């Protein structure tokens, strides 16, 4: 977890975005969203990803949108990009607005 500044919370996921860590990450992400206007999630160090981890990010995004807040994914590691590709989410547009799977959401 990293510092909150100017209403923006930054969260570094670490190396594992898997079912083993989803509950802890869920609590951390929801806690950050509760106190910040937007949340930037850094995925640069991620080496392991499974569908539970992707589902967690999708749920966090939906929670942010429902609360009128922004959620941005940054520093997408190769493992994260590969997980999106394998699951078919790389080209998904499942959200009405600001879909976190799209590259323009934080990875310009």
C-alpha positions, 0 to 999 in steps of 0.5 A, spaced: 500 500 500 502 507 498 500 514 500 494 517 499 495 524 496 490 529 493 484 525 494 488 519 490 489 513 493 495 508 490 495 501 491 501 496 489 498 489 488 505 486 489 507 479 485 501 475 486 494 477 484 491 470 485 485 467 489 490 466 495 491 473 496 484 476 493 480 477 500 486 481 503 487 485 497 479 486 497 479 489 504 485 493 502 482 496 495 475 497 498 478 501 504 482 505 499 476 507 495 472 509 502 477 514 503 479 517 496 476 520 490 480 515 486 484 509 486 490 508 482 492 500 482 499 499 480 500 492 476 507 492 474 510 487 479 504 482 478 507 475 476 501 471 477 494 472 475 488 468 475 481 469 474 479 470 481 484 476 481 481 479 475 474 478 478 477 482 484 479 488 479 472 488 476 468 488 482 473 494 485 471 497 478 464 496 479 464 499 486 468 505 484 463 507 479 457 506 483 460 510 488 462 516 483 469 514 483 475 513 478 479 506 478 485 506 474 490 500 472 497 502 471 504 499 470 500 492 467 506 487 467 507 482 462 503 476 466 497 481 467 497 482 459 497 475 458 492 473 463 487 478 459 489 475 453 488 468 455 481 470 458 479 474 452 478 480 457 483 484 453 478 486 448 472 486 452 468 492 453 463 489 459 462 496 462 458 502 460 464 507 462 471 507 463 472 499 462 479 498 466 481 492 461 482 497 456 489 500 455 487 507 455 485 506 462 491 508 465 497 506 460 497 511 455 
